[in-house]
């Protein structure tokens, strides 16, 4: 995953559309992979990424450089928007609403070979990094990042204290970062 420096954000904030193109070329794949993992639907994941880039172009000041890295902010935004879609989908199903419009769309799994290879590589790295985590950390990370549960919900589901859940998530993320960094070098 390429490093996205804050200078791209400054250029986008100044209205430089080529910086938005550079950002998309360099980082949209990672954002898409995360969204696809959460949503399990290619079309919806593409929509999420498109919405995020449109939002960034309209409101670049929503990112605050003093609060963290631009790339981290983009991934958190991707995760949150994807989870929002999962929850929205669940609410529609709970209300008995159908997705007739969505069911008529094109094959969601169609993609070109290069894109499939990139996604496959990213998933492979993530899978190998997850394999190196203790099972209790894998479980809380999956529930948090891929199922959209908050810390309290995880605590209730796994019958663990809230502090234990938070610690396992924090430790798991730190180990994932370290492992992913070594896998990419």
C-alpha positions in Angstrom: 0.0 0.0 0.0 1.6 3.3 -1.0 2.2 6.0 1.6 -0.2 8.9 1.1 1.5 12.0 2.3 -0.4 15.1 3.6 1.0 17.2 0.7 -1.7 15.5 -1.5 -4.3 16.7 0.9 -2.9 20.3 0.8 -3.1 20.2 -3.0 -6.6 18.9 -3.0 -7.6 21.6 -0.5 -6.1 24.2 -2.9 -8.3 22.8 -5.7 -5.7 20.8 -7.6 -7.7 18.1 -9.3 -4.6 16.3 -10.5 -3.8 15.6 -6.8 -7.2 13.9 -6.5 -6.3 11.8 -9.5 -2.9 10.9 -7.9 -4.6 10.0 -4.7 -7.1 7.8 -6.4 -4.4 6.1 -8.5 -2.3 5.5 -5.4 -4.7 4.6 -2.7 -8.2 3.8 -4.0 -7.3 0.1 -4.3 -6.6 -0.2 -0.6 -9.8 1.7 0.2 -11.8 -0.5 -2.1 -10.3 -3.7 -0.6 -11.3 -2.6 2.9 -14.8 -1.6 1.8 -15.3 -4.8 -0.3 -14.2 -6.9 2.7 -16.8 -5.2 4.9 -19.6 -5.1 2.4 -19.0 -8.2 0.4 -20.5 -6.4 -2.6 -18.3 -5.0 -5.4 -20.9 -2.4 -6.6 -21.5 -1.1 -3.1 -17.8 -0.9 -2.3 -17.3 1.1 -5.5 -20.1 3.5 -4.5 -18.5 4.0 -1.1 -15.2 4.9 -2.6 -16.8 7.3 -5.1 -18.8 8.9 -2.3 -15.6 9.4 -0.2 -13.7 11.0 -3.1 -16.6 13.3 -3.9 -16.9 14.2 -0.2 -13.1 14.9 0.0 -13.3 17.2 -3.1 -16.3 19.1 -1.7 -15.0 19.3 1.9 -11.3 18.8 2.1 -11.2 20.7 5.4 -13.0 17.8 7.1 -9.5 16.2 7.5 -7.3 17.8 10.2 -3.6 17.2 9.6 -2.8 17.7 13.3 -5.0 14.7 14.2 -3.2 12.0 12.3 -2.0 10.7 8.9 -4.1 11.4 5.8 -4.0 7.7 4.8 -5.3 6.6 8.2 -8.1 9.1 8.0 -9.1 7.8 4.6 -9.2 4.2 5.8 -11.2 5.1 8.9 -13.6 7.1 6.7 -13.9 4.1 4.3 -14.5 1.7 7.2 -17.1 3.9 8.8 -19.0 4.5 5.5 -18.9 0.8 4.7 -20.2 -0.1 8.1 -23.0 2.5 7.7 -24.0 0.8 4.5 -24.1 -2.6 6.2 -26.3 -1.2 9.0 -28.5 0.5 6.5 -28.9 -2.7 4.5 -29.8 -4.5 7.7 -32.4 -1.9 8.6 -34.0 -2.3 5.2 -34.2 -6.0 5.6 -35.6 -5.7 9.1 -38.3 -3.5 7.7 -39.0 -6.0 5.0 -38.0 -3.7 2.1 -36.7 -5.3 -1.0 -33.7 -4.4 -3.1 -35.4 -4.8 -6.5 -33.4 -2.0 -8.0 -30.2 -3.5 -6.8 -31.0 -7.0 -7.9 -31.2 -6.0 -11.5 -27.7 -4.6 -11.8 -24.7 -6.1 -13.7 -22.6 -8.9 -12.4 -20.9 -7.6 -9.3 -17.9 -9.9 -9.6 -16.8 -8.8 -13.1 -13.3 -7.1 -13.1 -10.2 -7.1 -15.1 -7.2 -9.3 -14.4 -4.9 -6.6 -13.1 -7.5 -5.4 -10.6 -8.2 -9.0 -9.4 -4.4 -9.6 -9.0 -4.0 -6.4 -6.9 -7.0 -7.3 -4.7 -5.7 -10.8 -4.4 -2.3 -9.6 -3.3 -3.7 -7.3 -0.7 -6.0 -10.0 0.7 -3.1 -12.4 0.8 -1.0 -10.0 2.8 -3.9 -9.3 5.2 -4.7 -13.0 5.5 -1.1 -13.9 6.3 -0.9 -11.0 8.9 -4.1 -12.3 10.5 -2.7 -15.8 10.7 0.1 -14.5 12.9 -2.3 -13.0 15.5 -3.6 -14.9 18.5 -7.2 -16.2 17.9 -8.7 -13.9 20.6 -7.3 -10.8 18.8 -8.5 -12.1 15.4 -12.0 -12.6 16.8 -12.4 -9.0 18.2 -10.9 -7.4 15.1 -13.2 -9.4 12.8 -16.2 -8.4 14.9 -15.1 -4.7 15.0 -13.8 -4.1 11.5 -15.7 -6.5 9.3 -19.0 -6.9 11.2 -19.3 -3.3 12.4 -19.8 -4.1 16.0 -18.8 -1.5 18.6 -16.7 -2.3 21.6 -19.7 -2.7 23.9 -21.4 -5.1 21.5 -18.2 -7.2 21.2 -17.9 -7.2 25.0 -21.5 -8.5 25.4 -21.2 -11.1 22.5 -17.9 -12.5 23.8 -18.7 -12.1 27.5 -15.5 -10.1 28.0 -14.8 -6.9 29.9 -14.8 -3.7 27.9 -11.2 -3.1 28.8 -10.2 -6.5 27.5 -11.9 -6.0 24.2 -10.2 -2.6 23.8 -6.8 -4.0 24.7 -7.2 -6.9 22.3 -8.2 -4.6 19.5 -5.3 -2.2 20.1 -2.7 -5.0 20.4 -4.1 -6.8 17.3 -3.9 -3.6 15.3 -0.3 -3.0 16.4 0.7 -6.5 15.5 -1.1 -6.3 12.1 0.8 -3.0 11.3 4.1 -4.6 12.2 3.4 -7.8 10.2 2.1 -6.0 7.2 5.1 -3.7 7.1 7.4 -6.7 7.1 5.4 -8.6 4.5 5.6 -5.6 2.1 9.3 -5.2 2.3 
